[in-house]
């Protein structure tokens, strides 16, 4: 089977029920998505599936052969610069331990594609599926606001 990740088609040799996360990390060596809980509860493994933030830890690889998959690495621009959301997270010094960072950025990108000027309640709602134990929530909120302003001046 083949999957399309970050704009490139990749042949995959795996049991059809293998979680997408395992294929991304172990075969394609994309370490943005992290294994957190394995139960779609923490958000560390999020990827964009056809533009929607989706946990990859339980989705079988066979279920995504017709979808466009984008990982954290796939957000980097053609010229090598970071996506505006990645830039905002860096500017606002959002990461602490960094384990949730993949999920936070993926969720923020999906949010801003859906709603280019979200209010704080919408930001909280859309970022809620990503568990962060470090307590950088105020900086996450500011980073999403900064990215929204940068992307839509």
C-alpha positions in Angstrom: 0.0 0.0 0.0 1.0 3.6 -0.3 0.3 6.8 1.7 0.8 10.4 0.9 2.7 12.2 3.6 3.9 15.8 3.4 3.2 15.9 -0.3 5.2 12.8 -1.2 3.9 9.3 -1.8 5.5 6.5 0.2 5.3 2.8 -0.2 4.4 1.1 3.2 5.0 -2.4 4.2 2.9 -3.0 7.2 -0.1 -4.9 8.4 -3.2 -2.9 7.4 -4.2 -2.5 11.0 -0.8 -1.0 12.1 -1.4 2.4 13.6 -0.5 5.3 11.3 1.7 6.7 14.1 4.0 3.6 14.0 4.4 3.9 10.3 5.2 7.6 10.4 7.8 7.2 13.2 9.3 3.8 12.4 9.2 3.5 8.6 9.2 7.2 7.5 11.3 8.4 10.4 9.1 11.4 11.1 9.5 12.1 14.8 7.1 15.0 15.1 4.1 12.9 16.2 4.8 11.4 19.6 3.4 8.3 21.3 1.6 9.5 24.4 -1.3 7.4 25.6 -2.2 5.2 22.6 -5.9 6.0 23.3 -6.5 9.2 21.4 -6.7 11.1 24.7 -3.5 13.2 24.8 -3.0 14.7 21.3 0.8 14.1 21.2 0.4 12.0 18.0 -1.8 14.5 16.0 -1.3 14.9 12.3 -3.4 16.7 9.7 -5.6 14.3 7.8 -7.1 16.2 4.8 -6.6 19.4 6.9 -8.2 18.1 10.1 -6.2 17.6 13.3 -6.5 13.8 14.0 -4.7 11.5 16.5 -2.6 9.0 14.6 -2.1 6.4 17.4 -5.2 4.3 16.7 -6.0 5.0 13.0 -5.0 2.0 10.9 -2.6 2.9 8.1 -5.1 1.2 5.7 -7.7 3.9 6.5 -5.5 6.7 5.3 -4.4 5.5 1.8 -6.6 8.0 0.2 -5.9 11.0 2.5 -3.4 13.8 2.5 -1.3 13.4 5.7 0.7 16.4 7.0 3.1 16.1 9.9 5.0 18.8 11.8 7.8 18.5 9.3 5.4 19.0 6.5 4.4 22.4 7.8 7.9 23.8 6.9 7.7 26.1 3.9 9.4 25.3 0.6 12.1 27.9 1.4 12.9 26.2 4.7 11.1 28.8 6.9 8.7 27.7 9.6 5.0 27.8 9.2 3.5 31.0 10.9 2.1 28.9 13.7 5.5 27.3 14.3 7.1 30.8 14.3 4.5 32.1 16.8 5.1 29.2 19.1 8.8 30.0 19.0 8.3 33.7 19.4 6.0 33.3 22.4 8.4 30.8 24.0 5.6 28.3 24.3 7.4 25.0 24.6 8.6 23.8 27.9 9.2 20.0 27.9 8.0 19.9 24.3 6.1 16.6 24.4 2.7 18.2 23.6 4.2 20.6 21.1 3.4 18.5 18.0 -0.2 18.2 19.0 -0.5 21.9 19.9 0.9 23.1 16.7 -1.1 20.7 14.5 -4.3 21.6 16.4 -3.5 25.4 16.0 -2.9 25.0 12.3 -6.2 23.2 11.8 -8.0 25.8 13.9 -6.6 28.7 11.9 -7.5 27.0 8.6 -11.0 26.7 9.8 -11.4 30.0 11.6 -8.8 32.7 10.8 -9.8 35.0 13.7 -10.9 32.8 16.6 -11.8 34.2 20.0 -10.3 32.9 23.2 -13.2 30.5 23.8 -12.8 28.9 20.4 -9.0 28.6 20.9 -9.5 26.9 24.3 -12.1 24.5 22.8 -9.9 23.5 19.8 -6.7 23.2 21.9 -8.4 21.2 24.7 -7.8 17.8 23.1 -4.0 18.3 23.5 -2.9 17.5 27.0 -0.1 19.7 28.4 1.3 19.0 31.9 3.7 21.9 31.9 1.1 24.6 32.2 2.1 26.7 29.3 -1.6 27.3 28.4 -1.4 31.1 28.6 1.6 31.1 26.1 -0.3 28.6 23.8 -3.2 31.0 23.7 -1.0 33.9 22.9 0.9 32.0 20.3 -2.4 31.1 18.5 -3.5 34.8 18.7 -0.1 35.9 17.3 -0.2 33.3 14.5 -3.8 34.5 13.6 -2.6 38.1 13.4 0.4 37.1 11.3 -1.6 35.0 8.9 -4.4 37.5 8.6 -3.1 41.0 9.2 
